[in-house]
Amino acid sequence: MRWRKWCRENSIGEIFLALTHAFEHTKPNEIGFDAAIEYAPNTYPVKPITQQIIASGKMINPLYQGNIYDYNEAASIGQNQIMPSYKKFRGLFPGWDNEARIPGRGTTYIDSSPLRFHQWLATLISLSQKQFKPSEQFIFINAWNEWAEGAHLEPDRKFGFSFLESCRIAQQLEILSQQKNNLISQENCPKVAIVIHAYYPDIFDEILANLSSTDKYKIKLFITTPSYQVSLIENRLISHGMEYQILGVNNQGRDIFPLIKILKEIYQQHFSFIVKVHTKKSKHRTDGTIWRKDLFFKLLTKSMLEKNIQYLVDHPEVGILAPEGHLVPMNHYIAANEKAIIELSARLGVEMETVMKLHFVAGTMFTARIDALLPLLTLSFEDTDFGVEKGQLDGTLAHALERLISIGNHRIGYQIRTLSGQTTSHYAHADVTSR
C-alpha cells in the first residue's frame, strides 16, 4: 500500500492500519490492513421496535417512517459478540438519535443510560485485556460530540457528566478487579490498619481498652476526629503506646466520609487489611451500649482480630468480613436511602435488581481487605457533598454510603460474609421497639 511504502522510505517505519466496519465488513487482511474497528451501532443485528412504539400510542409524528431500536438490546449483543478470526477492536456508543438530520426518517435507540453504557464498557475493557496485548487494548466510542446523531460523551442537561464519569470509573474498577488479592502483603506479618473515627472521646477510651498488640500482624492506628479534638485524642494515644496517625476532620459524613478521606493514605502505605470502628453511642436507642460493646468485642479483642484477619487470608474470595449477627439484607433495611442508592450504584455500574440481593454491615464496623473498599475512592466525594449534621437517624448520604460499601465490594468481584456464613434477617438493633 502507498502509505506503508511512503513510511518505510521516509524513516517512519512500519505503521498499523485499521479499517472501520461501519457498513461493509471486509476482512482487514484482504485489503492490506492489520485490524478492523467495530463501529457501533451499525455492527449489531438489533431488531427494530418501531411498530411496538406506534402501537403503544407514544408516537407523536403520525407520518414517522424511521426506525426505533432498544439500546439495551444493542448493549447485550455488543457485550456478547463473538470475536472473528482476525483482529477487531471493540466499540460502543452512549446513545443514538439522528432524527435531527432526517426528520421523520431517523434512526433512534431508546432507553440509553450512563448505567447501561458503564456496564457495556466495563465488559469491553475486560475482554480487551484478555484478547489483546497491552499496546493494542483499544476501545472505540462513537462519539465524543456527535450531537446531530445523539451520540455524545460531552455533558448535557439530562445526564450532566455521567457518561464521561462512566468511562473513568469503569476503567478504574476494572483495574481494581484485576488486581484484587494482589495487594495482600507477602510478608509473614501482614500490615493491619485499625481505622477509628473518634467523635466521642469517652468511647475512644473504650476502644483503646479493647485493643492490644499482636505478634502476628503489624498494626497501626489511623484516627479521624474533629479538628478541635486532635490534641485531646493524641494525648490518649501517646500513653497507649501503639503506632498511630491522626487526621483532623470536619463533622461531616458521620464516620463514612472520614474513612474515605484517610483511605488513600492507608492504601499508599501498603496496608493489606482494615479493621473499621467508630465511637458509636446511638443515644436514640436503649440498647446502644450493648450494640457497641458487642461490635468492639468481635472486632478489636486480640483473639477476634487475629481470627478475623486469618479468615480473610484463608478466603481470598471474601472482601468484607462482618461481625457475627450484624450482616443484614439490603432489601430489608434500605429505608429512606433508596433514591441515593439507585444513583450511587448506577455510578458503579450496578443495577438495583442486583443491589437488592446483597447484604451490608449494619453499624459500619467490620474487617476488610483494603482493595474491597477502594471503589469508594472512584466516586471522588468532597466535603460539600455532605449536608449539615443534624443528628438524622436515616436518609443521609452517609447512610447510603454505609450500604454502598457492600455494593462496591460486590462490583469488583468480592463476597461479604460473617465467620459462620450466617446473615441476620431481623436485626434487633434496628427494631423500633428496642429504642
Backbone torsions as a table, in degrees:
resi	resn	phi	psi	omega
1	MET	NA	153.7	-174.8
2	ARG	-59.8	-45.6	-175.9
3	TRP	-66.8	-38.1	177.7
4	ARG	-61.9	-45.4	-179.1
5	LYS	-62.8	-45.1	-177.9
6	TRP	-63.2	-43.7	-178.5
7	CYS	-65.0	-38.4	178.4
8	ARG	-65.3	-41.7	-176.4
9	GLU	-76.1	-14.9	-176.7
10	ASN	-116.3	31.0	170.9
11	SER	63.6	18.7	175.3
12	ILE	-85.7	-35.2	179.6
13	GLY	94.2	-159.4	-177.1
14	GLU	-75.2	137.9	177.0
15	ILE	-113.1	158.6	-179.4
16	PHE	-107.2	123.1	-177.3
17	LEU	-115.7	132.0	177.9
18	ALA	-128.3	139.2	177.6
19	LEU	-105.0	155.0	-178.2
20	THR	-95.5	130.0	174.6
21	HIS	-89.9	77.5	179.0
22	ALA	-90.8	-48.7	-179.8
23	PHE	-126.5	-54.7	175.6
24	GLU	-89.8	144.5	-178.1
25	HIS	-113.3	60.2	179.1
26	THR	-70.1	137.8	175.7
27	LYS	-68.6	128.8	-173.5
28	PRO	-58.3	-38.6	-177.2
29	ASN	-67.3	-19.5	-178.8
30	GLU	-72.3	-21.2	-179.8
31	ILE	-125.9	23.5	172.5
32	GLY	83.6	17.9	177.6
33	PHE	-100.0	163.3	-177.6
34	ASP	-94.0	-28.3	-175.8
35	ALA	-158.2	168.9	174.2
36	ALA	-115.8	161.0	178.1
37	ILE	-122.1	126.7	178.7
38	GLU	-71.5	122.8	-179.0
39	TYR	-104.8	99.9	178.5
40	ALA	-83.3	138.8	11.0
41	PRO	-99.0	6.2	-173.4
42	ASN	-62.9	-21.9	-173.3
43	THR	-72.7	-22.8	-165.4
44	TYR	-99.5	131.6	179.3
45	PRO	-80.5	66.9	-178.3
46	VAL	-89.0	135.2	179.2
47	LYS	-83.0	136.1	-180.0
48	PRO	-67.4	149.3	176.5
49	ILE	-117.1	24.3	-176.1
50	THR	-56.2	-49.2	-176.9
51	GLN	-64.0	-32.7	177.9
52	GLN	-65.9	-39.8	178.6
53	ILE	-66.9	-42.6	178.8
54	ILE	-62.5	-44.2	-178.4
55	ALA	-65.5	-27.2	-179.0
56	SER	-75.9	-11.9	-179.6
57	GLY	82.8	10.5	-178.1
58	LYS	-87.6	-8.2	-177.1
59	MET	-78.5	123.4	-178.5
60	ILE	-82.0	-40.0	-176.2
61	ASN	-91.8	108.8	-178.2
62	PRO	-68.3	-15.8	-178.9
63	LEU	-98.7	10.3	-176.3
64	TYR	-58.9	131.7	-179.3
65	GLN	-128.2	16.0	-178.8
66	GLY	-88.1	-161.3	-179.2
67	ASN	-130.7	136.3	179.0
68	ILE	-117.3	134.4	-179.2
69	TYR	-128.3	163.7	178.0
70	ASP	-95.0	117.3	180.0
71	TYR	-59.4	-38.3	-177.9
72	ASN	-63.6	-34.8	176.7
73	GLU	-68.3	-41.5	177.4
74	ALA	-60.6	-43.3	179.8
75	ALA	-63.0	-41.8	179.7
76	SER	-62.8	-44.2	177.5
77	ILE	-64.4	-42.6	-179.4
78	GLY	-62.7	-36.0	179.9
79	GLN	-73.1	-21.7	-174.6
80	ASN	-115.0	17.5	178.6
81	GLN	-61.9	137.3	174.4
82	ILE	-86.7	127.1	-178.1
83	MET	-69.5	138.5	177.4
84	PRO	-73.4	176.9	-178.7
85	SER	-70.5	-23.3	178.7
86	TYR	-95.5	170.4	-178.2
87	LYS	-76.2	124.2	-179.9
88	LYS	-139.3	119.6	179.3
89	PHE	-80.0	139.1	-175.1
90	ARG	-79.6	158.2	-179.5
91	GLY	-146.3	160.6	176.5
92	LEU	-154.8	175.5	-179.9
93	PHE	-142.4	147.5	-178.8
94	PRO	-77.9	-21.2	-179.1
95	GLY	175.7	169.5	179.9
96	TRP	-156.1	128.7	176.2
97	ASP	-164.7	96.0	-178.7
98	ASN	-100.9	27.7	176.4
99	GLU	-57.4	-31.2	-179.9
100	ALA	-63.6	-30.6	-179.5
101	ARG	-78.7	-39.7	-177.0
102	ILE	-134.2	77.8	-175.1
103	PRO	-52.1	130.4	178.6
104	GLY	83.4	-6.8	-177.4
105	ARG	-135.9	19.4	-174.4
106	GLY	-78.0	176.3	174.6
107	THR	-115.4	125.3	-174.7
108	THR	-131.2	133.4	171.8
109	TYR	-107.0	117.9	-176.5
110	ILE	-95.9	161.5	176.4
111	ASP	66.6	29.5	171.8
112	SER	-74.2	153.7	-178.8
113	SER	-158.4	155.0	175.4
114	PRO	-57.9	-35.4	179.5
115	LEU	-61.9	-50.4	-177.4
116	ARG	-68.0	-37.2	176.5
117	PHE	-61.6	-44.6	178.7
118	HIS	-58.1	-47.6	-178.3
119	GLN	-62.6	-41.1	178.9
120	TRP	-63.7	-49.4	-179.1
121	LEU	-61.6	-41.5	179.9
122	ALA	-60.3	-40.3	177.8
123	THR	-63.6	-43.9	-179.0
124	LEU	-67.0	-36.2	176.6
125	ILE	-61.3	-46.8	-179.9
126	SER	-62.3	-44.7	-179.8
127	LEU	-64.9	-41.8	-178.8
128	SER	-64.4	-36.3	178.4
129	GLN	-66.2	-31.3	-179.9
130	LYS	-81.8	-31.0	-170.3
131	GLN	-98.9	-19.3	-176.4
132	PHE	-127.7	151.8	174.0
133	LYS	-70.6	159.0	-173.2
134	PRO	-51.8	-36.9	-177.8
135	SER	-74.0	-7.6	-178.1
136	GLU	-123.4	21.4	-179.4
137	GLN	-88.6	73.5	-179.6
138	PHE	-103.5	143.1	170.6
139	ILE	-130.2	133.6	-175.0
140	PHE	-107.5	123.1	-179.1
141	ILE	-106.0	128.3	178.2
142	ASN	-109.8	95.6	19.8
143	ALA	-154.7	176.9	177.5
144	TRP	-73.0	-50.8	-176.1
145	ASN	-147.8	46.8	177.9
146	GLU	-86.9	73.7	-174.3
147	TRP	-63.9	-36.0	-178.4
148	ALA	-70.1	-15.4	175.9
149	GLU	-104.9	2.3	-179.1
150	GLY	65.3	26.3	-179.1
151	ALA	-124.2	100.0	-175.7
152	HIS	-152.5	138.0	172.3
153	LEU	-87.7	-21.6	-179.3
154	GLU	-57.6	149.7	-178.3
155	PRO	-59.8	145.2	173.8
156	ASP	-135.6	179.2	-176.1
157	ARG	-72.2	-28.1	-175.9
158	LYS	-79.4	-49.5	-173.5
159	PHE	-110.7	-3.1	-179.4
160	GLY	58.9	-129.8	-178.6
161	PHE	-93.4	13.1	-168.8
162	SER	-60.5	-39.7	-179.3
163	PHE	-69.1	-38.4	176.3
164	LEU	-65.6	-42.9	178.5
165	GLU	-63.0	-35.6	178.5
166	SER	-59.4	-39.1	178.7
167	CYS	-62.5	-44.9	-178.5
168	ARG	-67.1	-50.1	-174.6
169	ILE	-68.8	-39.8	178.9
170	ALA	-58.8	-41.1	179.2
171	GLN	-67.9	-44.6	-178.6
172	GLN	-64.8	-40.8	-179.9
173	LEU	-69.0	-33.0	177.3
174	GLU	-66.8	-38.8	176.2
175	ILE	-61.4	-43.9	178.5
176	LEU	-63.8	-39.0	179.2
177	SER	-62.9	-38.2	-178.3
178	GLN	-73.5	-32.8	-174.0
179	GLN	-95.3	-4.3	-176.3
180	LYS	-58.0	141.4	-175.7
181	ASN	78.6	-14.4	176.8
182	ASN	-78.3	-13.2	-178.0
183	LEU	-85.2	-8.5	179.4
184	ILE	-66.0	130.5	-178.1
185	SER	-60.2	137.1	176.7
186	GLN	-86.4	-1.0	179.7
187	GLU	-74.7	162.6	177.9
188	ASN	-71.0	-17.8	-176.8
189	CYS	-126.5	84.8	-177.1
190	PRO	-58.9	155.2	-179.3
191	LYS	-91.0	128.8	-178.6
192	VAL	-119.6	124.6	176.6
193	ALA	-98.4	122.3	173.8
194	ILE	-98.8	112.0	-173.9
195	VAL	-99.6	121.5	-175.9
196	ILE	-126.0	121.6	169.6
197	HIS	-94.0	110.0	-172.3
198	ALA	-101.9	83.6	177.5
199	TYR	-86.0	-39.7	179.2
200	TYR	-103.8	110.2	-177.6
201	PRO	-58.2	-36.0	-178.2
202	ASP	-66.9	-35.6	177.5
203	ILE	-74.4	-28.8	176.1
204	PHE	-61.0	-39.1	175.9
205	ASP	-60.6	-36.5	178.8
206	GLU	-65.1	-39.9	177.5
207	ILE	-63.2	-46.9	-179.5
208	LEU	-61.6	-33.4	180.0
209	ALA	-67.5	-28.1	179.4
210	ASN	-81.6	-20.4	-174.7
211	LEU	-85.5	141.3	171.3
212	SER	-148.4	153.7	-177.2
213	SER	-71.3	159.9	178.0
214	THR	-141.2	143.5	179.4
215	ASP	-78.9	-13.7	-175.3
216	LYS	-77.9	-26.1	-175.2
217	TYR	-138.0	151.3	172.8
218	LYS	-88.1	112.3	-173.8
219	ILE	-107.3	137.0	173.0
220	LYS	-136.1	137.7	178.4
221	LEU	-89.9	132.1	173.3
222	PHE	-116.0	110.8	-172.5
223	ILE	-109.0	130.9	168.0
224	THR	-114.2	140.7	-178.7
225	THR	-157.4	154.4	175.2
226	PRO	-52.1	142.0	-172.9
227	SER	-54.8	-35.0	-177.9
228	TYR	-71.8	-9.3	-178.9
229	GLN	-106.7	2.0	-173.9
230	VAL	-56.5	-48.1	-178.3
231	SER	-63.2	-41.7	-179.8
232	LEU	-61.6	-47.6	-179.0
233	ILE	-67.5	-39.0	-178.3
234	GLU	-64.9	-37.3	178.2
235	ASN	-60.6	-36.7	-179.8
236	ARG	-75.3	-29.4	178.8
237	LEU	-71.5	-39.4	-177.4
238	ILE	-57.9	-42.7	-178.1
239	SER	-73.2	-18.0	-178.2
240	HIS	-78.4	-31.9	172.6
241	GLY	91.1	-2.9	179.5
242	MET	-89.9	150.3	177.6
243	GLU	-63.7	139.6	-176.8
244	TYR	-149.2	164.6	172.3
245	GLN	-142.0	134.1	-173.7
246	ILE	-124.1	140.8	-178.7
247	LEU	-130.8	122.8	175.4
248	GLY	-80.0	132.6	-176.7
249	VAL	-132.7	162.5	171.5
250	ASN	-77.5	157.0	179.5
251	ASN	-81.0	72.4	179.1
252	GLN	-136.2	142.6	175.3
253	GLY	72.8	23.3	177.3
254	ARG	51.0	-130.3	178.6
255	ASP	-93.3	-6.5	-173.8
256	ILE	-80.5	-49.9	-179.0
257	PHE	-65.5	-38.6	172.7
258	PRO	-57.5	-37.3	176.2
259	LEU	-61.3	-45.4	180.0
260	ILE	-61.0	-40.0	-177.3
261	LYS	-66.5	-33.7	-175.8
262	ILE	-98.0	-10.0	-174.8
263	LEU	-62.5	-40.4	-179.2
264	LYS	-62.0	-40.3	179.3
265	GLU	-63.5	-41.0	178.9
266	ILE	-63.8	-42.9	179.1
267	TYR	-62.2	-44.2	-178.3
268	GLN	-67.1	-22.2	176.9
269	GLN	-90.3	8.4	171.6
270	HIS	63.3	42.1	172.8
271	PHE	-81.6	141.8	-178.6
272	SER	-89.4	-36.4	-173.3
273	PHE	-132.2	156.9	179.0
274	ILE	-130.4	138.0	165.7
275	VAL	-114.6	116.5	-175.9
276	LYS	-107.4	124.3	175.7
277	VAL	-138.5	169.1	174.5
278	HIS	-152.7	166.3	-174.4
279	THR	-83.0	72.2	-174.7
280	LYS	-76.5	130.0	176.1
281	LYS	-112.5	-36.0	-179.4
282	SER	48.7	60.9	-176.1
283	LYS	-62.9	-20.3	-177.6
284	HIS	-80.2	-1.6	-176.0
285	ARG	-123.5	142.5	177.2
286	THR	-74.9	-22.0	-179.1
287	ASP	-100.2	18.0	-176.3
288	GLY	-60.0	-40.6	-179.5
289	THR	-67.1	-42.2	178.0
290	ILE	-61.1	-43.8	179.2
291	TRP	-56.4	-52.5	-176.0
292	ARG	-64.0	-46.5	-177.4
293	LYS	-64.4	-35.4	177.5
294	ASP	-64.0	-43.2	179.6
295	LEU	-65.9	-45.0	-179.2
296	PHE	-61.7	-42.3	-179.9
297	PHE	-62.0	-43.0	-174.5
298	LYS	-77.7	-9.8	-177.3
299	LEU	-118.5	-33.8	-167.3
300	LEU	-107.4	-26.8	-180.0
301	THR	-62.0	146.8	-172.8
302	LYS	-52.4	-47.9	-176.4
303	SER	-64.6	-40.4	-178.4
304	MET	-74.7	-37.9	178.2
305	LEU	-60.4	-46.9	-179.8
306	GLU	-64.3	-40.3	-179.6
307	LYS	-65.0	-41.6	-179.0
308	ASN	-66.9	-44.9	179.7
309	ILE	-65.1	-41.9	179.2
310	GLN	-62.4	-35.5	177.8
311	TYR	-61.4	-44.0	179.0
312	LEU	-66.3	-36.8	176.4
313	VAL	-61.9	-41.7	-176.3
314	ASP	-80.8	-15.9	-177.3
315	HIS	-126.9	79.9	-176.3
316	PRO	-64.6	-12.9	178.4
317	GLU	-80.5	-12.7	-177.7
318	VAL	-97.0	126.4	178.8
319	GLY	-96.1	-38.5	-177.8
320	ILE	-127.5	130.6	177.2
321	LEU	-110.8	115.1	-178.6
322	ALA	-87.0	147.8	173.1
323	PRO	-61.4	143.4	-179.2
324	GLU	-55.5	130.1	178.1
325	GLY	89.2	0.5	-176.2
326	HIS	-121.9	12.9	176.3
327	LEU	-100.8	116.0	-171.9
328	VAL	-123.4	155.3	-178.9
329	PRO	-73.1	137.5	-179.3
330	MET	-59.1	-42.7	-173.8
331	ASN	-71.1	-20.3	177.3
332	HIS	-80.8	-31.0	-170.1
333	TYR	-128.0	39.9	178.0
334	ILE	-83.0	-29.4	171.9
335	ALA	47.7	-129.2	-174.1
336	ALA	-85.8	12.7	-173.6
337	ASN	-101.7	2.1	-171.1
338	GLU	-59.7	-47.7	-177.5
339	LYS	-59.5	-46.1	-180.0
340	ALA	-65.3	-38.7	-178.8
341	ILE	-68.0	-37.7	176.1
342	ILE	-57.0	-47.2	-177.5
343	GLU	-68.7	-45.1	-177.4
344	LEU	-69.0	-40.5	179.5
345	SER	-64.3	-39.9	178.4
346	ALA	-60.3	-36.2	179.0
347	ARG	-65.6	-27.4	176.6
348	LEU	-91.2	-0.3	178.2
349	GLY	81.5	25.1	-178.8
350	VAL	-118.4	126.3	-179.8
351	GLU	-84.9	158.9	-174.4
352	MET	-64.2	-29.1	177.8
353	GLU	-57.5	-40.2	176.8
354	THR	-73.7	-43.7	-178.8
355	VAL	-53.8	-44.0	-174.9
356	MET	-69.4	-8.6	177.0
357	LYS	-96.0	-4.7	-175.9
358	LEU	-90.0	173.6	174.6
359	HIS	-123.9	159.3	176.3
360	PHE	-139.9	165.3	-177.5
361	VAL	-89.4	109.7	176.1
362	ALA	-68.2	133.2	-178.1
363	GLY	94.1	-14.1	176.6
364	THR	54.4	40.7	170.8
365	MET	-125.0	126.7	-171.6
366	PHE	-164.5	174.3	171.0
367	THR	-112.0	139.2	-176.9
368	ALA	-152.1	161.9	168.8
369	ARG	-87.8	146.3	-171.0
370	ILE	-55.5	-42.8	-173.8
371	ASP	-71.5	-18.8	177.4
372	ALA	-67.2	-21.2	-178.1
373	LEU	-98.6	-11.8	-174.1
374	LEU	-64.6	-25.0	174.9
375	PRO	-54.7	-26.7	177.0
376	LEU	-58.8	-35.0	-176.7
377	LEU	-72.0	-24.3	-178.0
378	THR	-68.3	-19.3	-176.7
379	LEU	-85.8	-8.2	170.5
380	SER	54.2	53.3	179.6
381	PHE	-72.9	146.5	176.4
382	GLU	-122.6	166.0	178.5
383	ASP	-54.1	-38.4	-175.7
384	THR	-68.3	-13.1	178.5
385	ASP	-75.5	-17.5	-175.3
386	PHE	-103.6	132.3	-178.3
387	GLY	-73.7	179.3	179.9
388	VAL	-70.3	137.1	179.6
389	GLU	-74.6	119.6	-179.8
390	LYS	-128.0	19.1	-179.9
391	GLY	74.1	23.6	-178.8
392	GLN	-59.8	140.8	-179.3
393	LEU	-88.3	-16.0	-178.8
394	ASP	-168.4	168.7	171.3
395	GLY	83.2	5.5	176.8
396	THR	-89.4	168.8	176.2
397	LEU	-59.8	-37.0	179.1
398	ALA	-61.9	-39.5	178.1
399	HIS	-65.7	-37.4	177.3
400	ALA	-67.0	-40.7	-179.4
401	LEU	-68.9	-27.3	173.9
402	GLU	-54.8	-38.1	179.2
403	ARG	-84.7	-31.8	-178.2
404	LEU	-66.3	-26.1	176.9
405	ILE	-54.0	-44.7	179.5
406	SER	-68.5	-36.9	-179.2
407	ILE	-66.9	-42.5	176.5
408	GLY	-63.6	-40.3	176.5
409	ASN	-57.7	-44.7	177.6
410	HIS	-66.6	-39.4	-174.1
411	ARG	-59.7	-32.2	-179.8
412	ILE	-100.5	15.1	168.3
413	GLY	96.7	14.2	179.3
414	TYR	-98.4	161.5	172.9
415	GLN	-104.5	162.0	173.5
416	ILE	-122.9	131.8	-174.0
417	ARG	-146.3	172.6	165.0
418	THR	-109.6	170.4	179.1
419	LEU	-58.3	-37.7	-178.3
420	SER	-85.1	-14.3	-175.3
421	GLY	84.8	2.3	-177.6
422	GLN	-91.7	147.4	172.8
423	THR	-114.1	168.4	-176.0
424	THR	-118.8	107.6	-178.0
425	SER	-75.2	-31.6	179.8
426	HIS	-120.4	99.4	-173.2
427	TYR	-87.6	112.7	-173.9
428	ALA	-58.9	-34.6	-176.1
429	HIS	-79.6	0.1	173.2
430	ALA	-109.5	-1.3	-178.7
431	ASP	-74.4	124.4	-176.9
432	VAL	-65.5	-21.8	-179.7
433	THR	-72.3	-15.3	-178.6
434	SER	-93.7	-0.1	-176.7
435	ARG	-79.7	NA	NA
